[in-house]
Amino acid sequence: MLMVLRDTDGFVSGEKLSEALGVTRAAIWKKVRELRSEGYIIEAAASRGYRLVRAPDLSSEEVISAVQGAFWKDALFYRSLGSTNDFAVEQALDGHLQPGTVIIADMQEKGRGRMGRTWTSPPGVNIYMSLVIKPCVGPRDATLITLLSSLACANAIRRAAGMDVSIKWPNDIMASGKKTGGILTEIKADQDSIALAIIGIGINVNSRVADFPEELRETATSMKIETGREHARSDIVIRILQEFEYLHGELARSGKTSLLSDWRKLCSTLGKRVLVTSGDAAVAGIAEDIDDEGLLLLRLESGGLKKISSGDVTLRS
Ligand code: BTN
């Protein structure tokens, strides 16, 4: 339906739409209402039909028509959710979401970050989405899903916006030393296999400095702040999903070597003196490498090597 509206300069009659799509006039009207709830402005005039006045910069229609196939099955858009991850976990565990579904919200009331933090989620400007997938790796390699997701986001932002971003272990997307995106992965697994992974992705796309709470302004940024222009959120979402599908396919087909080496190339943490904090504990050292499960290898001041599976990394001078 969107394609017909987009391709027509002016009004398309309800009759023509229902003929073109092979559905009833009532179904056309229902679809118009759905599109309006996603932010499309569609004019309806009794004698003339429908006219697309303005499309939102983020819609599930646009996203799914670009990526739907063997891997991505469906995209669901909500004006507002508590948290796309909470919603996806709940719905997926109840069996209401098939793997390959993407949940997208225009805003979140209770956006969650790692380590129990809040993820600032104002409306109309950023990407908040959760990918529901059945990953090709087992529980031992669960960290690879997060690394793969951060690489997909970094590649997508670099390619779609020509922006220079890097990754801070394990999953922060960084630009000019500030955070522009983060990933929160949650899995349902038993000892041998991962039944589902819910990958929550938050990218600050068009937020302005004023959209961030005061205490984040020194450490957070957005694509718009960095490039000086706005970006269509659908384009970025589509790129992320395409990159994700490609990297996941490569991982399934050829193993993890090239994923790990591509990830290392974009990582800004390796080789640096860092402090890793987790709860009340902090440990200092040089972030030497990641191992083949994606864990951080920290060279301690004592000379020993410590494997870190989770924590917050800050660079030290
Ligand atoms: C981080 O702390 O770096 C992770 C941030 C993850 C935020 C995203 S936004 C979409 C999804 N829903 C949430 O509540 N959190 C994730």
Boltz pocket constraint, residues with backbone or C-beta under 6 A from the ligand:
constraints:
  - pocket:
      binder: B
      contacts: [[A, 82], [A, 83], [A, 84], [A, 85], [A, 86], [A, 108], [A, 110], [A, 111], [A, 112], [A, 113], [A, 114], [A, 115], [A, 117], [A, 119], [A, 127], [A, 128], [A, 129], [A, 130], [A, 171], [A, 172], [A, 181], [A, 182], [A, 183], [A, 184], [A, 200], [A, 201], [A, 202], [A, 203]]
      max_distance: 6.0
